[in-house]
Amino acid sequence: MPTRTASTEVGLSREQRADHTVIALDGELDIASTPSLRERLHAALADAGPRVVVDLSGVTFCDASGLALLIDARRRIGPGGTVVLAGPRPQLLRLLRVTGLDRVFTVRSPGGAVESRRARSVAA
């Protein structure tokens, strides 16, 4: 069985748009990368407003610590806010479904189709 080397650097970029903020993540969301990413994500969310799109199309791997990071981001936005997870790869989309997080977040597949039953108030 091949071993996986954990990456500690995840790319994060932030773009403010007229009615929402896009935060793009790139790399592996795992136990090695999430501690340093958490601080950068908190800073990116500090003045993001109530509508945030997290672009996951560049995320190549995600474990439980990565899911916890996404849940933490949702909590920071607050109960009146919206977090859309956009473009998760098949492995991550499957993980969101198995854990039930596809019912907590609005999820948009790479083709743009909405994968969630929740209200869809943010366009990705």
C-alpha positions in Angstrom: 0.0 0.0 0.0 1.5 3.4 -1.0 2.1 5.9 1.8 0.9 9.5 1.5 3.1 12.4 2.4 1.1 15.1 4.1 1.4 18.6 2.8 1.5 21.5 5.2 0.9 24.3 2.7 -2.5 25.0 1.3 -3.1 27.9 -1.0 -5.7 30.5 -0.1 -6.9 33.4 -2.1 -9.7 35.8 -1.4 -11.7 37.9 -3.9 -14.4 40.4 -2.8 -17.3 40.6 -5.3 -20.3 42.9 -5.2 -22.6 40.7 -3.1 -20.3 37.9 -1.8 -16.7 36.9 -1.0 -15.0 34.1 -2.8 -12.3 32.2 -0.9 -10.4 29.6 -3.0 -8.5 26.8 -1.4 -5.8 24.8 -3.2 -4.0 21.7 -1.9 -4.7 19.1 0.8 -6.9 19.8 3.8 -5.5 17.4 6.3 -4.2 17.3 9.9 -0.8 18.6 8.8 -2.2 21.7 6.9 -5.2 22.8 8.8 -3.5 24.4 11.8 -1.8 27.1 9.7 -4.7 27.3 7.3 -7.1 28.0 10.1 -5.4 31.3 11.0 -5.3 32.5 7.4 -9.0 31.4 6.9 -10.1 33.3 10.0 -8.3 36.4 8.6 -10.0 36.0 5.2 -13.4 35.7 6.9 -13.0 38.6 9.3 -14.7 41.1 7.0 -16.1 38.8 4.3 -19.7 39.6 5.0 -22.6 37.2 5.4 -22.3 35.5 2.0 -19.2 33.4 1.2 -18.4 31.0 -1.5 -15.5 28.6 -0.7 -14.1 27.3 -4.0 -12.9 23.8 -3.4 -12.0 22.9 -6.9 -8.3 23.0 -6.1 -8.6 20.8 -3.0 -7.0 17.4 -3.8 -7.6 15.7 -0.5 -9.7 16.3 2.6 -9.8 14.4 5.9 -11.8 15.0 9.1 -9.7 18.0 10.1 -10.4 19.6 6.8 -14.2 19.1 7.3 -13.8 20.6 10.8 -12.2 23.6 9.2 -15.1 24.1 6.9 -17.6 23.7 9.7 -15.6 26.3 11.7 -15.8 28.7 8.7 -19.6 28.2 8.6 -19.9 29.0 12.4 -17.8 32.2 11.9 -20.1 33.5 9.3 -23.0 33.2 11.7 -26.6 32.0 11.6 -27.8 34.7 9.2 -25.0 34.0 6.7 -24.6 31.6 3.8 -21.6 29.5 2.9 -21.5 27.8 -0.5 -19.0 25.1 -1.2 -18.2 25.3 -4.9 -16.6 22.7 -7.1 -15.6 19.9 -4.8 -13.9 17.0 -6.5 -15.7 13.6 -6.4 -13.9 12.3 -3.3 -14.8 15.4 -1.3 -18.3 15.5 -2.6 -18.8 11.9 -1.5 -17.3 12.8 1.9 -19.8 15.7 2.2 -22.7 13.4 1.4 -21.6 10.5 3.7 -21.1 12.9 6.7 -24.4 14.8 6.0 -22.6 18.1 5.5 -24.3 18.4 2.1 -27.3 19.3 4.2 -25.4 21.9 6.3 -23.8 23.7 3.3 -25.1 24.6 -0.1 -22.9 22.6 -2.4 -22.3 23.3 -6.1 -20.7 20.6 -8.2 -18.0 21.5 -10.7 -20.6 21.8 -13.4 -22.6 24.3 -11.4 -25.4 22.0 -10.3 -26.6 22.5 -6.8 -26.1 19.3 -4.7 -27.9 20.5 -1.6 -31.5 20.7 -0.4 -30.8 24.0 1.4 -31.8 27.5 0.2 -29.6 28.7 -2.6 -29.1 32.4 -2.1 -25.5 32.8 -3.4 -24.5 32.4 -7.0 -21.1 30.8 -7.5 
